[in-house]
């Protein structure tokens, strides 16, 4: 059931994303905070259950399967668009004091990463939304190494 003040329950807003993929239980939308410089975190997005869930611990088994399907689809879409060198994945299960989003709706961050980021190798969180981690040429694709992760077993 949608929560009236929840930005992630607003599917019309999410559908405006540059890359948008939907299945029966979840959506993937490439997202970027408009306050961030445009060339920081290119291609980053979120996977969100359509039903309002406060945390990933509240997802149904069907929503977990749907999340996995969208993760594979999102990776394929961003591999094609950006050829990243890897990915950073992170759930946001509960708000922290420094987060702008005070409501909670479970969402999985899917962030393409590139070897030429100045802070590459410093750990995922250290480089998120940091202008100093701007790539030298964000229009240049990565190596595409992330495509070689192989099939699931």
C-alpha positions in Angstrom: 0.0 0.0 0.0 1.5 3.4 -1.0 2.5 5.8 1.7 1.3 9.3 0.8 4.5 11.1 1.8 6.8 8.4 0.3 8.8 9.4 -2.8 9.6 5.8 -3.6 5.9 4.9 -3.7 5.4 7.5 -6.5 5.9 5.3 -9.5 5.1 8.1 -11.9 8.1 10.0 -10.6 10.3 6.9 -10.8 9.2 6.2 -14.4 10.8 9.5 -15.5 14.2 8.0 -14.9 16.7 7.6 -17.8 16.7 3.9 -17.3 13.5 2.4 -15.9 12.7 -1.3 -15.6 9.6 -2.8 -13.9 8.4 -6.3 -13.0 5.4 -7.4 -11.0 6.9 -6.6 -7.6 9.7 -4.1 -8.0 11.1 -1.3 -10.1 14.6 -0.2 -11.0 15.1 3.5 -11.8 18.4 5.2 -12.5 18.5 8.1 -10.1 20.6 11.1 -9.3 20.2 13.6 -6.6 19.7 16.9 -8.4 21.9 18.6 -5.8 24.9 16.4 -6.8 27.2 17.4 -9.7 26.0 15.7 -12.9 29.1 13.8 -13.5 29.3 12.1 -10.0 27.9 8.6 -9.9 26.8 8.2 -13.5 24.3 5.5 -14.0 23.5 4.9 -10.3 20.0 3.7 -9.5 17.8 2.0 -7.0 15.7 -1.1 -6.9 12.5 -0.5 -4.9 9.6 -2.9 -4.1 6.3 -1.5 -5.5 4.6 -2.2 -2.2 5.8 0.0 0.6 8.2 -2.0 2.7 10.1 -0.3 5.6 13.2 -2.4 5.2 14.6 -5.4 3.2 13.7 -7.6 6.1 10.0 -6.9 5.3 10.2 -8.1 1.7 8.2 -11.2 0.7 9.9 -14.1 -1.0 8.4 -13.0 -4.3 9.8 -9.5 -3.9 13.3 -11.0 -3.2 13.1 -13.0 -6.4 11.9 -9.9 -8.3 14.7 -7.8 -6.8 17.2 -10.4 -8.1 15.7 -10.3 -11.5 15.9 -6.5 -11.7 19.5 -6.5 -10.4 20.4 -8.7 -13.4 18.4 -6.5 -15.8 19.8 -3.3 -14.3 23.4 -4.6 -14.6 22.8 -5.5 -18.2 21.3 -2.1 -19.0 24.2 -0.2 -17.4 26.8 -2.5 -18.8 25.5 -1.7 -22.3 25.3 2.1 -21.6 28.4 2.7 -19.5 30.7 -0.4 -19.5 31.6 0.0 -15.8 34.5 -1.8 -14.2 32.4 -3.0 -11.3 29.4 -2.2 -9.0 28.7 -1.1 -5.5 25.5 -2.5 -4.0 24.0 -1.2 -0.7 20.7 -1.6 1.0 19.3 1.4 3.0 17.3 -0.5 5.6 16.9 2.3 8.2 17.4 6.1 8.1 20.5 7.6 9.6 20.7 11.0 11.1 22.5 12.3 8.0 20.0 11.1 5.4 17.6 13.5 3.7 14.9 10.8 3.2 13.3 10.6 6.6 10.5 8.2 5.6 11.6 4.7 5.0 11.0 2.5 1.9 13.5 -0.3 1.4 15.7 0.3 -1.6 18.8 -1.3 -3.0 21.4 1.1 -4.4 23.1 -0.1 -7.6 26.1 2.1 -8.4 28.4 1.5 -11.4 32.0 2.0 -10.5 35.0 2.9 -12.7 38.7 2.2 -12.4 39.5 5.8 -13.3 37.6 7.3 -10.3 40.2 9.2 -8.3 39.1 7.3 -5.1 38.9 3.9 -6.7 40.0 1.3 -4.2 39.1 3.4 -1.2 36.0 1.5 -0.4 32.4 2.0 -1.6 31.1 4.5 0.9 34.2 6.7 0.8 33.5 7.7 -2.8 29.7 8.0 -2.8 28.6 11.6 -3.7 32.1 13.0 -3.2 32.9 15.6 -5.9 36.6 14.7 -5.5 35.8 11.3 -7.0 34.7 12.8 -10.3 36.0 10.8 -13.2 38.5 12.6 -15.5 36.3 12.0 -18.5 32.8 10.9 -17.4 31.7 10.5 -21.1 34.3 7.8 -21.6 33.0 4.3 -21.0 34.8 2.0 -18.5 36.6 -1.2 -19.5 33.4 -3.2 -19.4 35.1 -5.7 -17.0 31.9 -5.9 -15.0 30.4 -7.9 -17.9 32.6 -10.8 -17.0 31.0 -11.7 -13.6 29.6 -14.8 -15.2 26.2 -16.6 -14.7 24.7 -17.3 -11.3 25.2 -20.9 -10.1 
